[in-house]
Amino acid sequence: MRQSGPVPEQLSKRSLVTVSHAIERAASATAEDGPLVVFALFQRLPYFDRERRRYERIAARAAATVVGLVGADPVLPPPGAYAVSLDESDDLAREWTVVALTPRFGGVLVARDRVEVASDASTVESGRLFDAWWSLRRDEALHEVLRLREVLADRLPADARAAVDETVRRVRDLPAAPGEARVDAAARLLAGRADRAYRTVPTPGRRPDAADESVRILDEAGMAHWIGADAVTASGVLPVALIGVSLGESAGAADRVVRRGAAREAQAVLGVLTGVLGPADRAVRLADREYLLILPARSEEEAVAAAQRLHESVAGQTRSYPFVSFAVHTVVAVTARRPLPVAEVRQALRWAVREDVPVATLAAAPPMD
């Protein structure tokens, strides 16, 4: 990301999708304003596939449409567009960039993946955080076209470079429109209000007005929403740590029926589970005394440390409830796969309980049958 120009803000994907779609809609509109050039970096194929039809319309109107993807070689771009393959280690692989430029119009979004999730996210995918800036000023779009033209020059065919150069020449021949700042200011107001309106929608599976710790435990429907089972997600962009937790009672523990304070014990267990979660993390009740902790953007070392803290906290409950002795087993997995390997973690957790392995990793457990 370039150092000059607007200072990037920390924005969520949810906030940026509206801006991206607005620039794409402008690019696909009918207008007599000279040749159009569009650059779009999508990070991964699933994100582009969702917008493929839109880019087919754009490519039909544009002098040049360039689409950059990690591992794009086997991907057929829309007719008239050019696909650029980005390597995992390429600096552009972390960018989500959309820029449209004509002699009379410019729109640009440049976002660099922080590999983090916002604490108030309604889903893992929508809460992904980026260092981003955007503008509907033609001169800003021109700077980005020049930057991408330089970075991708060796990966573009001659006719694509010629179309970009011709558009740039036409842009430089015309002064910027005096009303661009007004349009940009109005667009920012609308985008901000749309984002605030979205924030008022409650997350399924949670009660945001409840005060006790139990509201941080999702059911399976809430988990499906949180991890984006019905949304467009892609492997490779965000690691997520999963901790499977089994809280059984040790052999010889007193019969639960004759113990007093069972409700208080259950509440304490929920407090232990949520106590290891950060603001962007969630816990899921999978079955009686079986849970899954979802920790976005955590390393395996951090996840194992969280599992160990969980063991220590549960062990500490015996001081408050001397007739309770929990047998705790955990399985840790860190993955960038989508969908998340929940079934594999649950099977590994059953193995850990059977073999009495207190803290295991998914790699150490036998593969699924």
N, C-alpha and C positions, 0 to 999 in steps of 0.2 A: 504494500500500500504506500502511496507516495506521501511525502512529509509535508508538502506545501498544500495550500488550499484549505478547505473546511477541516476543523478539528473533529476527528471521529468521536461518536458517542457510543456508550454501551447500550445496545438495543437488542430486543428479543426477536426471534424469527417471526413471531406473531405480528410484531409491529412492522416488520419489513416486508411481509408478503403483500400488503396493500400497496405499498410504494412500488414494488416490483411489478405487480399487475397493472398499475396505472401507467408506468412507462411502456410496458408491452402493449397495452390498449392504444396508447398514443401512436406507437410504431405501426400498428396494424390498421389505423384509421386511413381513410382516403383523404389526401391533401395534395395540392399542387404547390409544393414547396421545394422541389428539386430532389436530387438523389438522396436516398436513405441508407445509412450504415448502422448495423446493430451488432454489438458484441455481447455475448452472454456466457458466463462461467457458472456451471450448475453443480460443481463438486462431484455428484454421482448420478448415474443413469436414471434411477427411479424419480428423481426430482425433475429431470428433463422430460421423461415420458409423460408425466402429468401435464406438462405444458406443450407437448409436441404439436397438437393441432393449432394452438395459437402461433407457434413458430412456423408452421406451414403457411399460415396466412401472412405472417411477416415476411418470410422469404419470397413469397410471390410478389411482394411490392418493393422489396429492398434491392439496392444495387449490390449489396454484400451483407450476408448474415453469417456470423461466425459463432459457433457453439463449442465451448471448451468443456471437456469432461475427463475425469480420471478413468483411464482404461477405455477410451472411446473408439479404439481401432475397429472393433466388430460392429459398431453402431452406425446405422445408415442415417445420415442427417436428412431433414426434409429437402425436397427438390429445390435446388437453387441455393442451399445453405452449405457451409463448409464446417466439417467437424475437425476439431483439434484435440489430439490425445495428450493428456497431462499425466505425468508420472506422479506416484504417491509422494515422492520427495520434492516435487516441483513446488515452488513458493505459491504459484497460482492455484494449487490444488485446495488450498484452504480458503479461497475467495469465492464469494457469491456476488457476482458483478453483472449488472445489466446496464447497458448504455445504448441510447439511440440518438442519432445525430443527422440533421439535414441542414441546409443553408439557413433555414428559418426556425428550427426547433432543436432543443437538446434536453435530454433527460438522462440522469445517471444515478445509479445506486452502487456503492462499493462497500462490501461487508467482509470482514475477515473473521473467520471462526475462532472463538476463544476456547472452544472445547469445554464449555461450562453450561450450566443450566440455571435459570433464574429461580430464586427462592419462591416466587409467587406464581410459578408456571402452572397452567392447568393440565399440560401434558409434557412429557419429556421432549418431544419434537418441537412443539410450539414455544417452549421455554429456552431453546438453545440460544446462547448469547453470542453476539458479534460486536466487534468494534466497527462501526459503520457510519457513513454519511451519505446523504443523497441531496439531489438538487434538480430543479427544472430550469436551470440556466444553461444556455447554449455553450458559453465559454467553458464551463466546468465539464460538460460532456465532450467538448473538443479536446481538452487536456487528457481525458481518459482514453479517448480513441487513439490519440497519439502515443500514449503509454503502452496500450495493448498492441498497437501496430508495431512498435519497436520490439516489445518482448516476444511477440509471436511471429515476427517477420519470416524467420527461417521455416516456420511450419505452415505458412499460408501459400497457396498457389499464386502464380503471377497475376491471374485475372482478379483474384480477390484483393491483392495489394493494390492493383491499378484502380479498382473501384473505390477503395478506401482513400487513396491519394487524390482522386478526382473530387470526391465529396469534401475532403479537407480543403482542397484548393478553393472550391466554391464557397465554403464557410468563411474562409479568410478574406474573400472578396467582398463580403457583406458585413456591415456593422451589426452588432447585437441589437435586438429589439428593445426599445426603452421600457416596455412594460413587463419584462421578464421577472423583475424583482417582485412585482405585485402578484403575478401568477404563482410564484414560488411561495410567497407568504400565505396566500389563500390555501394552497395545497397542504402546507404544513398544519394549518389550523384544522382542516378536514381530517388529515391522517391522525392527528393527536386526539380528536374527538372520537374517531372510530376505535382507536385503541382503548380509550377510557370506557367506552360503551361495552367493549368485549370483556373488560375486567369485571363487570357486574354480573356475568353469567357464572353461577356456581358450578363447581366441579362435581360430576356424578360420583356417588359413593362416599361423599363427605358432607358434614354439616358445619359450614364455616361459622355459624353462630354459637356452636357448642363450646364450652370452656374446658371440659375434661380431656385427659390425654387420649381416651379411647377414640376420639374422632380422627386421630392420625393413623388408625388402622383401617385400611381399605378392605372392602370385600372383593371378590373376583371380578365383578362388573366394574368396580372402580379401578382395579388394576388394569383391565383391558383398555379402559379409557386413558389411564395415566401413561401406559407404555405405547399407546398409539396403535392398537391392534387394527383399528379401522382407518388409520391415517396413512399418508405416504411417508415412509421412513426409508432410510438407506443404511446399509452396512458400511462400516469403515469410517464414519465421521465423528462418532461420539462413543467412547468406552463407558460401559455401565457395569458397576459392581453389583452382584447378586449374592445375598447371604441367606441360605436356607437354614431355618432354625426349628429344631424339635425340642419341645419342653415336656418331657415325660417325667413321671415321678419314680424315684429310685425304689428298688425292691425293699419291702419292709416299711414303706412310708405308711403313716396312719391313714385309716379309711377316711376319705374326704367327707363322708356323711356325718361323722362324729366330730369333725373339727369345727371350731368356731372361727368366724371371720373369713369364710371362703370368698365372699365378695371382695373383701379388702385385699386378700391374697391375689385374686384375679386382677384387681386394679393395680396392684404393685407390679405384677408381671408385665402389664401393658406399659407401665412407666419405665420399666427396665428396657423394654424393646424400643420405645420411642426415645429413650435417653441417649442411645448411640447414633441417632439420626441427626443429620445436619438440616438446615432450612429447606434444601431442595430434595431431600430424601423422603421416601415413603415406606410404610410397612403394610403387608398384606396378610390377612388371615386366610390361609389355604384350607385348613381343617382344624379340628379340635387340637389345640396345642402344637399346631404346625404353622409356621409363618415364613414369609419371604420379605427380606429387606432389600429395597431397590435404592442404590446409591449412585446417581449419575456422576460421571467424570471423576471417579475414584480409581486409584491404582490398586493392584493386588496387595501391596504392602499396607496401604491404608485400610483396605477391606479386612485383611487378616487381623490387623490391630483392633478394628471395630468388633470383630467376632470375639477376640480375646477379652475385650472390655465387657462384652455381653456376658461371657462366662463368669467373670469376676463379680459383676453386678448381681447375677442370679444367685451365685454362691453366697453373696452377702445377705440375701433375703432370709437365710436360715437364722440369722440373728434376730429378725423380727418375727419370724414364724418358725419356731424351733421344731414343730412337728412336720414341717414340709422339707423334703429333700428332692430337688429337681435333678433329673438326669438330662443335661444339656448337650446337644450335638449340633454342630454347624457345618455347613459346606459353603465354601467361597468360590465364586467364579467371576472373572472380569472379562467382558466380551464387548466387541464392537459389532457383533452379528445382529441382524434383524430378520425375523422376530427374535426376541430374547429367548434363550434356551431354558425356559422355566421347567419344562417337563424333565430335561436332563438333570437340573438341579434337584428336583424332587426325588428322582430315582437315586441320585447320589446320596441324598439325605437318608433315604431308607437303608442304603448300604452302610452309611456311617453309624446309624443306630444299631444295626445288626452286628457290625464288627466292633462296636463301642469305640469309635474314633471321635474324640471330642471336637477337633477342628480339622477339617479335611478340605482339600481343593477339588474342584471338578475334575481336573486332570488326573488326580490320584485314584478316583473311583473307577470301577469297571464301566465300559461303554454300555449304552442302552441296548437291550435285547432287540 
